[in-house]
């Protein structure tokens, strides 16, 4: 099928009375104005949508960060290991407490026994049960202080050996004419030398 140019020209000429350039211009201008208004409205809506999208992206990012495990919080495996260690520590401490309570009970029993013994010893009078020789006790004390008594065959004190702080040993004879005060003074002087 071929199109005849004359038929086409005639069809255009028949349409000329139908076409009104002014009305077409107004229609085109109104359409352009409507299109620019629509475009501005769509641009505004697009910007608002982008802003909402950015806000939602920020919220999503914050939610991701808050839902992920922080570095300072141990992982699930580390947490389980820590719980196991704490359980082992708790059992160890419970055993130590039990051992300490057993030891305490033993010590309390020993303390009660010692209190009974102490009370029995306080109520007893060993001095009344035994005859004490004060002379032997005094001689032992003197010897501890560094004084050793030398007696003659009759048991009378005739000399005293004095061990000085320097380690020297001195002999004091009581058979001279000095007074007991002078002998005492001389003994302490030699002992402290």
Residue pairs with C-beta under 8 A, 6 or more apart in sequence:
69 75
74 82
139 149
142 148
142 149
145 191
146 162
146 163
146 164
146 191
147 160
147 161
147 162
147 163
147 187
147 191
148 160
148 161
148 163
149 157
149 159
149 160
150 157
150 158
150 159
150 160
150 161
150 171
151 157
151 158
152 158
157 174
158 173
158 174
158 175
159 171
159 172
159 173
159 174
160 171
160 172
160 174
160 187
161 169
161 170
161 171
162 169
162 170
162 171
162 172
162 187
162 190
162 191
163 169
163 191
164 170
164 190
164 191
164 192
164 193
165 191
165 192
165 193
166 193
168 193
170 190
172 183
172 186
172 187
172 190
174 183
178 186
